Amino acid sequence: MNVRALAILLLFVLPSAALMSAADPDLVAALRGFRSEAPPDWSYVQMTSDGQRSLEERHDATRPDFGRWSLLRKDGRAPTPAELAEYRDTRSRRSRGGTAPRLAEQIDPAEAKVVAEADQRATYRCRLRPAEAGDRTADFLHATVVVHRPSRTIEAITLENDAPFRPALGIRITKLRTRLTFSLPSGERPSLPQAVQTSVRGDAYWFKSLDADLEVTFSRYEPYPRTPAL
């Protein structure tokens, strides 16, 4: 490596290292231990609703991997046999799919700013890194993260846009907001997802509305029964 190339490399690396060392240790620790999904060894009920349609599902940690999900109710009623068959097929294909991007890896603690501090909680405004190569949406969003300092636990993450943007040709998003909330750990009970609320406003090719609202709630958590050690 020649001297000029080394100088250019240091120009970018050194400020980045300095910023990382200055990152709030509570935020860094909270992101390191954060998971947006419920632990696989916990059973729970998941309710998804867009205001008109709804799905009530159960994740049973005591069952084998490909049989853990079951459909309890659809649109407020018991599902038909055909709906149950379609649900099992859809869930099976989803289980074989790829892994979703990890939100904690997108939140950049190096440039986080504390915007509020109260009741042992700090609220940070953070920029987002792209989820994958070619991801343009992150450039238009920011994250607001609430951390409970004593336990270094994330209680809430809100993702929203700063201004209207166009993530793809013919697509215009005027509002995008997603809020995730989590419980605090207590004893052997870890931090667990409580709700996800998403609201989108926009249009495609100037005439098709992309407006949508979705809410997912989690309840009736039960830990996998452990066998006592002999």
N, C-alpha and C positions, 0 to 999 in steps of 0.2 A: 504494500500500500504506500503510495507517495505521500509527501508532506501535505499537499493541498487536499487530497482525499481524506487524510486523517483529521485535518482541521475542520472540514465540513462535517465529518462524522461527530466530532466532539461538540460542534456548534449545536447539534440537535440532541445529542445524548446527555450532555451535562445539565442543561436546563431541565430536561425531563427527570433526571435523577434527583435534582434538587427539589422539584415539585413533589415527587413521590415521598421523599423523606419528610416533607412538610405536611403531608396529608394527615388529617385528623385520625389518630389511632383508634378512636371509638368507631368511626365510620369504616375504617379499613377492616377492623375485627368483625364488625357486623356483616359486612359484605362477604368476608371469608366464610362465615358460618351460615350464610343465608341460603335457603332453598325455597323456590316459589311454589313447589308442589308439596302435597302432604307426604310424609314418610311412607314408603311402601309397606311397612309393618304395622300400619294403623288402618283400621276399618272406619268408614265414614259414609255419610249420605251427601250427595252432590245434587243441588237443584239449579237448573239452568232455565232462564226465562228471558224472552224478548218483549214481554208485555202482552203478547197474543198467544204464543206457544210456549210450552214448558216441558222439560224432561226431569224426572226425579230418578237418580241412579244411586246404586250402592256399590262401594268398593269393599270387598270382603278379603281382608288380609290372610284369613285362614285357608283360602282356596289356592289352587295352583295358579301360576302367573296368567295363563290365557283364559282362566275362568273366574277371575276376581270381580269383574264388572257385571252387574245385572240391572235391568230396567224395572223400576218399581211402578212408576206412573208416567203417563204421557198426556199432556194437556189436561191434567187434573183427574184422569180416569185410569182404570186398569188397562194395560196394553192388550191388543188383540194378538192371537197366535202369529199372524203374519208380521205384525210390528215387532214382536219378540225375535222372530227369525231374522228380520232385516237388521235389527239392533245387534244381534250376535255376529252377523257377517260384517257389519260396519266396524264393530269393536275389534274383531279379529284382524281386519286389514289395517286398522289404526295401530294396533300393537306391533305389526311388522314394519311400520314406517320408521322414518328417521327420528333423530332426537331433536327436540325443540331447542332454539338458542337459549343460553343461560343468561338471564337478565342481569345477574350480579356481575358478569364479565363485561357487560355493556356500560355499566355505570362507572364513570371515571372519578375516583376519589381525589386525584391529584389537583383537579381544578374546582373542587367542591367549595361552596361558600355557605357559611352558617347564616341563615336568614331569620331564625327565631330560636329562642332558648327559654324553656319554661317547664316546671314540674319534672325535672330530671330528664327532659327530652330535648334533643337538638334536631332542628329541621334544616336540611341541606338542599341547596340547589346544585344539581350536577349536570354536566353534559353527558351525552350518550355516544359510545363508540358504535360503529356499524356492526350489525349482528353477523354479517357475512360479506364476502366480496360482492361488490355491486349494489349493496344496500344503500339507498339514498335517503330513506326516511329518517334515519338517526340525525342527519344534519339539521332537520327542522324541529326536532323535539328536545325537551329537557326533562329531567327527572327531579321530583321533589321527594326527598327521603327523610322519614322521621325515625330517629334512633333513640331507644331507651338506653341512656348511658350506663346505669348500674349493671344491667345484664348484657349490654352491647348487642341488643336485639333490634331488628328492623320491625317496626309496628305498621308502617304504611309506606307505599311507593305510589306516586302519581306521575304518570307520563302524559305530557300534553304539548301541543304545538304552540309556538310563539306567534305565528302568523300563517295565513293561508299558504299552501304549497301544492306543487304538482309532482307526486312521486313517480308518475309514468305518463306517457303520451295520452292526452285526452282525459286524464283523471285530475280532479281538483278537490282538495280537502280543505275545508274552511275551519273545521274544528275536529280535534281528535283528543280524547281524554280517557285514560284508563287508570283506575285506582285499585290497588291491591292492599288488603289489610290482614294483619296477623296477630295472634294472641301472644302474650308474654309467656316464657317458660315458667313452670312451677313444679318444683320437685323433679320427678322423673318424666314429667309431661313436657315435651319440647314446644317450641313456638310452632303454631299450626295455622294454616290459611283459614281466614274467616269469610272473606268475600272478594269478588272481582267485579268491578263495574266499568263498563266500556260504553262510550258515546262517540259516534262518528257523524259528521255532517259534511256533505260534499256532493259532487255530481260527476257523471261520466259522459263525455262528449256533449256536454251542455244540456242534455235533456233527460238523462236517466239519473234519478236520485240514488245516492249511496247512504242516505240517512239510516242509522240503525242504533238501537240501544240494547245492551245485553247485560244481564246480571247473573253471576254464579255465586251461590252461597254454599258453605260447608257446615255440616252439623253432625251430631251423634257420633263423635269420635270415640273409638274404643281401641286400646292397644292390643296387639297380638298377644294371646296368652302365653306366657313364658313357662317352660318346664323348670322347676327348681333344680339347681345343681346338686348332685349327690355328694 
